[in-house]
Amino acid sequence: MRIGVRAGLAVLGVVLVALVAGCGEKSEGILASPDRHRLDLTLDWFPNPDHVAVYEALAKGYFRDVGLDVRPRVPSDPAAPIKQVAAGRTDLAISYEPEVFLARKQGLPVVAVGALIQRPLTSLMATAKSGVRSVRDLRGKRIGTAGIPYQSAYLKTILARARVPASSVKETNVGASLLPAMLSGKVDATLAAFWNVEGVELRQRRQRPWIVPVDRLGVPHYDELVLVANEDDVKQHRDDLRLFISALARGARQARQDVRAAADALLEANKDLRARTTRAAVRLTIPALFPKDQGRPFGFMDPVSWRNYAGWMVDNGLLEKTPDVNEALTNELLPGESL
């Protein structure tokens, strides 16, 4: 999960973006135009390359074209979006596959309605100076994580697969400071940074990083970012949700056709992003917006993959029992589905 790991950006910049994006709970005092339905979208963090389809669709007017007044906003607390959906304070939130399972474990009425990023971005990452070039090189090393329980479970799985004793590796919670922790030598590697953002920045800093996504190291495949709605909204406002996803899919396809313009839309939304890094990151991110199986619709979530990941969560003590995946997700709102 990505909670504040866009390292290296000033807190002030994040606050400013939050204000511009309309941070806070849903307000009934601000009405959409009469011919459009308002839809509040709470991001997982400030605008970044993972959100390129959202901001391309906004820039090109695709949401307006389907009668929606979409208002993205940055959460004051990155753990809040899925809770706001459950409480009815926002219409949609961008969250994470494991967070959907954990929220439902707590009895929250949330359901994933589409995958925004369809493969793991979370990676094991190290700079050249650390000397780490394989999992076995982690013996006697210090690994930085963002302090999230299932990241610790990722590390456990990765070490066990490589037959590296967990006792030989020191896990350190560095919070949001993943890049600084690596660059300063506070840790030898990190397990939380994204290959499409921090990985790009390390390469541009000529750090010659070693980067491997967690699903190549023994962690089951999962959807990194998903769109989450309240169960009641899936029933009562399914048309708006379906229209949102169709316009988002159009934004993703347009971003694939014109990467530079899509990056420019994102840079316009967040002035704190660096242009060179953002353009490179957007180019890498765009393929992850689409299913590998071209016969599947944009946003498709594979129930078998979700079930496998849920089983892994059970095996690692993150869930007590395997949840009903058919209740945790629905593909019925995706373009061309259940019409």
N, C-alpha and C positions, 0 to 999 in steps of 0.2 A: 504494500500500500504506500501511496505517496502522501505523506503528511509533512509538508514543509521542506521537501528536499530539493527545491530549486535553489541550491546553495549559491552564495556569492552575491545575492541581490540585497540591497539595503531594506531594512524594515520599513523605513519611510516610504520607499517606492511601492511596497506592497500595500501599505495603508492608503496611499493616493489612488492606486488602481482600484482598491476595494470601494472607495468613495465614488469613483467614476462609474464603476459597474453597478452601483446601487446596493451595497452591502447591507444586510439586515433581513428582517422577516418580510413576508408578503404584505404589502400595504393596499388596503381597499380604497384608500383616498385618491389614488392616482389611476385614472381609468384609461383603458385603451381607446383608440379611435372607434367610432360607432360601427364601422364595417370590419373591424378586426377583433379577435379574441385575444386577451392578454394571456401570456404564458410566461411564468417566472421559472428561469433555469438557474439553479445554484451550482456553480462550478466546484470542483474538488480543491482547487487552488487558484492562484491568479492566472490570467490568460497566458498560455504557453503553447508550444507546438502540438501538444496532445489535443488541443481544442481547435485546430486549424479548420476542420469542417464546419464548426459552429460559426466562426468569424467570417469564413468565406460565404456561407449562406446568408449571414447578416449583411455583409458588404454588397452582395449581389441582389439583395431584396427577395431571396427565395422564400423566406418565411412570410413576408408581406404578400407574396403572390398566392399563398394558400390561405390568406386571411388570418394570420397570426401576428401578434405584436409580442415578439420574444424579447425578454429582458434578462440577460445574463447578469449574475452578480457573484462576487467573491465572498466566501464565508469568513466571518471573523474568527471562527474556530474550524480548522479543516476536518474535524471529526463530526461537525454539526450537520452537513447536508442531508445525510440519510435520515437523521433524526427529525429534521425539518419536514422532509417528505412524509414521514410517518405521522407527524402532528398536523399535517395539512397546511403548513406555512409556506410551502413552495410547491410548484406543480411537478417539477422534475429536478433530479439531482444527478450529477456525475459522481459515481463512487466506484467501488472495486468489487470484484466477484466475491472474495472472502468476506467482505463487509456485509454483503447481502445475506450470506449464510449466518453470520454472527448476529446481525440485526433480527433475523427471523427467530433465531435461538432465544432472543430476549423477548419475543412476542410482538415485535414491531410489524405492522401490516404493510410491508414493502415488497415489491416485485421488480425484477430486472426486465425491461421492455426492449432492450437493444444493446449490442456491444459497440462501443465507440472505438476502442483499441482492441483488436482481436487476437492479440498474442502477448505474452509476457514482455514487459520492458525492464522489469527489475533484474539487475545483473550483479554478478560478482566481478569486481573491478579493482585493478591495482595499477600504479604507475611503474615505469621501468625501473626507477631507482629502488623500489621495494624488493626487487628480485623475485617477486611472485609471478610465475608464468604457468602454474597449474595448481589444482587443488592440493596436491601433495606438498607443494611449497608452503602451505599455510601452517605446517607444523612449527610451533614456537612463535607464531605471529599473532598480531593483534588485529581483529576484524571489527570495523565500525558498522553499526546498524542504526536505524532511526528509532529503536526502542519499541518496535511493534512485535507482539508475540509470534505471529506467524512468520516473521522474518527470522526469528530465532529457530523456528521449526524448519525453515528453508535451510539454514546453516547446518542444522543437525542432519537433515537428509543428505545434503551435499557431502558432508564429511564422511558419513557412514558409507555412501556409495563408493568413495575413493579410499575407504579403509584408513582414514585419518582419525585418530582418537580425539573425541571432542575435548578431552581434558588437556590436549596439547595446544589448543587454540583459545585465545582470550577474546571474548566478545565485549565490545565497548559501545555503549549508547552515546552516539555523537549528535543525536537529534537531527536538526536541519543542516548541520555543518559537515556534510559528506565530503565535498570538494576540499574545503580548507583542512579537514582532518587528514586527507590523503596527501595534499601538497605540503603540509607542514611536517609530515612524518609522524603525527600523533597516532595514526593507525597505518598498518601495512596494506590493507585492502578494505573495501567496503562491500556490504551486501544490502543495497537499498536504492542506489543510484540507477538511473535509466540510461540504457545504451543510446537512446536517440537524443538525449539532452546533455547530461554530464559527460557521457562518452565523447560526444562531439566537442565539448569544451576542452576536455583533456587532450584530444588530438590537436586542436588548434593551439593549445599551449605547448605543443611538441613534447608531451610527456610519454609518448609511445606506450599507451595503456594496454593492458591485457583485460579484455572484456568478454564475458560469456553470460548470456541470458540464463536464468535459473532453470528453465525447462530443458536446457541442454546438459544440465548437471544432476538430473534426477528428480526435480520437482515436476509434478504433473502439469500439463498445459492448462492454462486458464486465460480468461479475457481480462486484460489489465484494467481497462476502464469500461464501465457499463452505465447506461441510463436507467435510473431507478424512479419508479412512480409509486404512489399509494394504491393499494389494492382497490379502494373505492373509486379512484380516478380511472383506473383501467376499465372499470365497468361503466362509469357515468360520463367520462370525458374521453372515451376511446377515439372519437373522430379527431379531436384536437391533437392527441398524442400521435395518431397515425399520420396526420398531416405534418406534424413537426418532424417525424422521422423521415418522411418522404422528402421534405425540403432539405434536411440534413444530408441525406444521401446525395441529393443534387449538388450540395456544397462540396461534398467529398469528391465527387466525380469531376467537378470543375477545378478543384484544387489539383487533382491529378493531371489535368490538361494544361494548367498554367500555374506551375509551382511558385514562380516568383511573385505573381499577383496575389496568390494565397498567403504567402509570407508577408507581403506588404499589408494585407488586411489585418493580420495578427499584430504586426508592428504598430499599426495605427491604433489598435485596441490597447496595447500595453507599451507605453513609451520607454519603459525601463529595460525592455529586451534589446540585446545587441543585434544589429542587423546581420552581420556576417554569420554569427552563431545560429541565429534563428533561421536564416535561409537554408543553411546546411542541415539543421535539425528537421525542418519541415520536409525537406526532400527525403530524408530517411524515414520519417514518420508516415508519410502518405500510404505506402504499401500496407502498413499495419492497420489501416482503416477498413480494409476489405477482406472478406473471407478468402482463404486459400483456394477453396472450391468455388470456381467461378459460377457454378450453377446455383449457389446459395445467394439469398438477397442480402443487401447491405444491412449490417446490424445483427446478422444471424448468430445465435448462441447454440452451440451443440450440446444437447442434453446429456449425451454420453460423456463428453468431456467434463461437464459440470459434475456429473455423478462421480467420475473418477477423482476429481479434485476434492469433492466433499468426503469421499472415502479416505483420502489422504489426511484431511483435517481430523477425521475421527481417529485415525491411527496415531496422530500426533497430539491427541488430547485437546484439540481446539473445539471439537464438538463431541457431545455424548453419544449421539447416534446419527446415522446417515439420514439427512433430511429428504423430503419429497421434492425432487428437483422440479417437477412439473408445477409445483406451487411457488417455487422461488423465481421462475422465469417464464416468460411467454414470448413466442415468436409471432404471435397472431397480428401484431400491429406493424410488422415490417412490410416494406413495399411488395405488393403482389401476393401477400399471404392472407388467407382466410377472407377472401373477397366474395 
